[in-house]
Amino acid sequence: MIVRIFSDGQYRLPDEARERLDELDTASHRAIDADDEQAYRAAFDALIAYVRSTGERLGDDELEGSDFMFPPADTSLEEARAEFTGEGLIPE
């Protein structure tokens, strides 16, 4: 699967990574709903770190359709409220 982190690039992740991405997305979404800045920061940072550590970054000249698109790593809780709508960034 291909994941794009805006302002960072695209990463190719194995399909098995989907379950962990779902968990981290859910944790981020719950923290946003609870207006818990600390929990949001921990969960969203973990999500971005997981993509970067598990995925293979595609070259800037490689452009593929993204399965999931995440906002930049420095997205604030307030900004995330606008991005994480409904079920979160990863639809079920």
N, C-alpha and C positions, 0 to 999 in steps of 0.2 A: 504494500500500500504506500501511497505517497502522501506525506504530510508537509504542508507549508507553514512556516512560522514567518509572519510578515516582518519585514526588515531583516530577515536572517537567511531565508532560502528554503529549498525543498530538501526533504529527507526521505529515503526509501527505507521502510521498516518491514520486518517480516509480518505476515498475517497474524502470527501468534501474539504480537504486541498489542493487538486490539483490546484484549481483556484488561490489561494494565492501563491503557489509555482511557478506557471507559471508567475505571476506578478513580483515576486521578481527575478526570473531567467531572465526575459526580462529586468528588470531594471539593473541587473548586466551586461548583455550582451551589453546593450546600453552604459553603462559607459565605458566598455572595448573598444568598437568601437570608442568612443569619446576620449579615452586616458585620462579619468578623474579619477584620483586616489581617490579623496575624494568621488565622487559619487559611484565608484566601491566599496570602503571599506564600505560605508553606506549600499548599497544594498546587498552585499554579507554577511556582518555581520547580517543583518536583515533576510536573507534567512536561515543562520545557526541557528540563535536564534529561528526562527519560527519552524524549524524542532525539535529542542530540547524542546521547550516549548509546542508544540502541540502533539508531538509524545511520545510514550512510548518506552523507551530504552529497547532493547532486551538484555538478558543476554549474556555474552561472550561465553557461551556454546550453545547458540541458534544460528544456522546459517541458514538463509533463503535466497532465491534468492531475490536480490534487484531490485526494479522497477527503481530506480534512484540512481546514485552514484555521490556524490559531493566531490570535493577535500577538503583537510583539511581547517579548519577555518582560518589558518594563510597564506593562499595562496595569494601571491602578485599579483599585476596587471599584471606584466610581465608573471608570471607563469600561470595566468588565461587565457591570450591570447592563450596559447597552449591548454588549457583544454576546453575552451568555444568556440568550433568551430561551424560553420554553424549557427544553430538556438539557440544555448545555450546548457545547460546541460539537459534540459527537451525537448525531441522532441515533435513536435506538432502532 
